[in-house]
Amino acid sequence: MLVGLKYKGYLNELTYLCGRIIKKKRMKYLLVSDIHGCLPALEKVLQFYDREHCDMLCILGDILNYGPRNSIPEGIDAKGIVEALNKRANDIIAVRGNCDAEVDQMLLKFPMMGDYTLLVDEGRKLFLTHGHIYNKEKMPQGHVDAIVYGHTHLWELSQQDGTLVCNLGSITFPKGGNVPTFMTYEHGVFTAYTLDGKALKQERI
């Protein structure tokens, strides 16, 4: 019989189960969007991922293709990106962007053709999508604690009617005079970073 008594410690959630205390690892997620085929930018993100001991990589679309509205990015290397990401396939959650195609899925060894995914961490609901279908102006039905996307290449962390709006920006084609950005999520807190690992802003759900 499983008897439950749960409480949260400072660093870990501890669960008392059958007379034993089991430590549950707190998850740290790195979230990135709009890579658009730029391998050097992705490599900086992956270096941060390893250095900060992140647990899962969430990629929110526009992975390999730079798109007809953008210039050809410096360091474009779709094949190199495929190789780098496939090595980490077991740690990746991904959704489809408006520049992604079925042929991309044939190359990548993780699912990436869904329009959204719902990530539930410590009871908090994070709605992950690219941004061309769902965004702060067209929210999904039902309450979520955060909606996370990219697409516009304009990073943002703000509250909207009880939901945290997290636009990751772009690591390759930032707009509006912004620098390339990505974010992390851990224990209810989103943090926006530059490619050099400088924290720009932090917001709690």
Residue pairs with C-beta under 8 A, 6 or more apart in sequence:
1 18
2 17
2 18
3 16
3 17
3 18
4 15
4 16
4 17
5 15
5 16
6 13
6 14
6 15
6 16
7 13
7 14
7 16
8 14
11 26
12 23
12 24
12 25
12 26
13 24
13 26
13 122
14 21
14 22
14 23
14 24
15 21
15 22
15 24
25 55
26 186
26 187
27 55
27 56
27 121
27 186
28 52
28 53
28 54
28 55
28 56
28 184
28 185
28 186
29 54
29 55
29 56
29 57
29 58
29 119
29 121
29 184
29 185
29 186
30 45
30 48
30 49
30 52
30 54
30 56
30 57
30 58
30 182
30 183
30 184
31 58
31 60
31 128
31 148
31 166
31 168
31 182
31 183
31 184
31 185
32 42
32 45
32 57
32 58
32 59
32 60
32 168
32 171
32 182
32 183
33 59
33 60
33 61
33 62
33 97
33 130
33 131
33 149
33 150
33 151
33 168
33 169
33 170
33 171
33 182
34 60
34 61
34 62
34 97
34 150
34 151
34 153
34 168
34 169
34 170
34 171
34 172
34 173
35 41
35 42
35 59
35 62
35 63
35 64
35 81
35 171
35 172
36 62
36 63
36 64
36 65
36 66
36 67
36 70
36 73
36 99
36 170
36 172
36 173
37 63
37 64
37 65
37 66
37 73
37 76
37 77
37 78
37 81
37 172
38 66
38 73
38 74
38 75
38 76
38 77
38 171
38 172
39 75
39 76
39 77
39 80
39 81
39 84
40 74
40 75
41 73
41 75
41 171
41 172
41 180
41 195
42 81
42 84
42 85
42 171
43 84
44 171
44 195
44 196
45 171
45 182
45 195
46 84
46 88
48 54
48 182
48 193
48 197
49 57
51 197
52 184
54 184
55 91
56 91
56 92
56 93
57 88
57 91
57 92
57 93
58 92
58 93
58 94
58 119
58 128
58 148
59 85
59 92
59 93
59 94
59 95
59 112
60 94
60 95
60 97
60 128
60 129
60 130
60 131
60 148
60 149
60 150
60 168
61 94
61 95
61 96
61 97
61 98
61 99
61 100
61 112
61 129
61 130
61 131
61 150
61 151
62 97
62 98
62 99
62 100
62 130
62 150
62 151
63 81
63 85
63 94
63 97
63 100
63 104
63 108
63 112
64 78
64 81
64 82
64 100
64 104
64 107
65 78
65 99
65 100
65 101
65 104
66 72
66 73
66 76
66 99
66 172
66 173
67 98
67 99
70 173
73 172
73 173
82 107
82 108
85 92
85 108
85 110
86 108
86 109
86 110
89 108
89 109
89 110
90 110
92 110
93 110
93 117
93 119
93 128
94 108
94 110
94 111
94 112
95 112
95 114
95 115
95 116
95 117
95 128
95 129
95 130
96 112
96 113
96 114
96 115
96 130
97 130
97 132
97 150
97 151
98 130
98 132
98 151
100 112
100 113
102 113
104 112
105 111
105 112
105 113
115 129
115 130
115 133
115 134
116 127
116 128
116 129
116 133
116 134
116 140
117 128
117 129
118 125
118 126
118 127
118 128
118 144
119 125
119 126
119 127
119 128
120 126
121 185
122 187
122 188
124 145
124 146
124 188
124 205
125 143
125 144
125 145
125 146
126 144
126 145
126 146
126 148
126 185
127 134
127 140
127 144
127 146
127 147
127 148
128 148
128 149
129 135
129 140
129 147
129 148
129 149
130 149
130 150
130 151
131 149
131 150
131 151
131 152
131 167
132 151
134 140
134 147
134 149
135 147
135 149
135 151
135 152
136 147
136 156
136 160
136 165
136 167
139 147
139 163
140 147
143 162
143 163
144 163
145 163
145 164
145 205
146 163
146 164
146 165
146 166
146 190
146 205
147 163
147 164
147 165
147 166
148 166
148 168
148 183
148 185
149 166
149 167
149 168
150 167
150 168
150 169
150 170
151 167
152 167
152 175
153 169
153 170
153 173
153 174
153 175
153 176
153 178
154 167
154 169
154 174
154 175
154 176
154 178
155 167
155 168
155 169
155 174
155 178
155 181
155 183
155 192
155 200
156 165
156 166
156 167
156 169
157 164
157 165
157 166
157 167
157 183
157 190
157 192
157 201
157 202
157 203
158 164
158 165
158 203
159 165
159 203
164 190
164 203
164 205
166 183
166 190
166 203
168 181
168 182
168 183
169 178
169 180
169 181
169 182
169 192
170 180
170 181
171 180
171 181
171 182
171 195
172 180
174 180
174 181
179 194
179 195
180 194
180 195
181 192
181 193
181 194
181 195
181 200
182 192
182 193
182 195
183 190
183 191
183 192
183 193
184 190
184 191
184 193
185 191
188 204
188 205
189 202
189 203
189 204
189 205
190 202
190 203
190 204
190 205
191 199
191 201
191 202
192 199
192 200
192 201
192 202
193 199
193 200
194 200
